[in-house]
Amino acid sequence: MKIQVIDEKIVLYLYNYFFKITPTDTLTKEIKKIFIRLIKNYHFKLGGIYNVLVYENPYYGTILEIEKIEELLFNPDLIDIKVRVINNQNFYFKTDDYFIIENYNNIYYQDGYYYLKLNDKTKITSLIEYGSIEYNLDKGFKNMLLIK
């Protein structure tokens, strides 16, 4: 599990970890376990109401985006989560070195970075140390240039 705090959001990268999207109760229970792990093992101070966006990709795993939306004044340790699943998301491997990914297809270029769209032939474990995983890009990358 990789954890990043970006703009007051907690982003969890869960490589090869998939939730059972249905039923929703199962998903909520699994996310609660992750909250407990963040509190106990990583010493996050969590309390309040949170939006949790769940992005899943069959070629990578799951990314959770956790954002606090409201404090609870009377019970600061209480946690309430609102879960939303984002389906059909493409994940990309982002790097500034083209030669790392030159043997792959589905390579895009924008703003000085190369983006490899993950698929079943992508060997992400050998690439991950040379870049990062990006998600939720399809809407903002309309001008992305397809190289290969």
N, C-alpha and C positions, 0 to 999 in steps of 0.2 A: 504494500500500500504506500503510495506517494501522497503527501499532503502539501498543499500550497494554500497560503492565505493571500487572496488577490482582491483588492478593493473591498475589504471587509466581508468577503465571501470565503468560505472554506471549500476548497476543491479537492476531492479525493479521487485519485486514479487507482482503480482496482483492476489490475491486469489479470486476465483469465478468471474473473469473478463475475458470475451472472446471477441475478435475482430471478426468482420465479415471479414474473410480472403478474400473473393471475393466480390466485385471487389477491386483491389489494391488501387484505389483512396480512397475508404472508409477507408481502413487500414491506409493509409498515413495521412488522415485527423485526425483520432483518435490519431495517434502517435504525430502529431503536437500539439494537445490539451494537451497531456501529457508533451511535452517540455515546453509549456507555463505555465503549472502548476508547473513544476520544477523551472522555473525562478521566477514566482510570489510568490508562497507559500514557496518554500524551498531555495530561493535565490542562485540558481546555476548560475554561470557565464558561459553561453553556447554561442558558436559562432564558426563557421567553418563547416567542412564537417564531417558527422558522419555515421558510419555503425550501423544499428539497426537490431539485430537478434531477431526474434519473435519465442519463443517456447511456444506451447500451449499443454495442457494436459487436457482431459475431467474430470479428477478426482481432479485436483487442480485449474487450471486456466491458467494464462499467465505469462511468465517471459520474460522481455525485457532486452537485453544486449546492452548497448549503448557505442560505442567506437569512440573517435575522431580520424579521420585519417588525417586531414589537417586543418591548420589555413588559414583563409582568410585575407590577409594583408590589402587590401583596404577597406573591409567592415567587421570589426571584430565582429559586432553584427548580421550579416546575418547567417542563419542556413540552411544547405542543408542536407537532409537525404537520405540514400540509405537503403531501407528496404529489408530484406531477411527473408522469412518464413521457419523455420525448422519444417517439418512435422514428425509425427510418433516418437516423442520423449517420452521416459519413464522418469517419475519423481520418485525420491526416497526420502523417509524420512530417514535422517541420524542421528544416535544416538550412544552413547557409552554404553547404558544400554539396554541389551537384554530383561529384564523383562517388559519393557514398551510395547514392540511389540510382546511378546511371543505368544499371542493368534491369530496372523495373519500368513498367508502363504506368500510365495515369499519373504523370508528373506535371505539376502546375507551378507557375512562377508568378509572384507578386511581391512588390516592395522589398526586393533584395533577398527573398527567401524562396526556397523550393519546397513544395508540398507534395508528398507522395500519398495518394489516396489508398488507404489500407484495403487489401483484398485477401483472398485465401492463399495467395502465393507470397505474401509479404512475410519476411522473417524478422518480425519486430524486435525480438530479443537481441539480435545481433546489431540492430540499428539504434536502439533507444539511448545509448550513451552519447550519441553524436547529435542529438536534437531533442525535440519534445513532441508530445501528442497534442494535437489541436482538435477541437470539436466545435460544433455550432457555427461553422464558417460558411455554409452554403448560401445563406441569404446575403451576407456581406461581401462575398467574393464573386460578384457577377462579372467583374472585369479580369478575372484570373486567366492567365495565358496558359493554355495546354501546350506543353513542350513535346511530350512523348506519350 
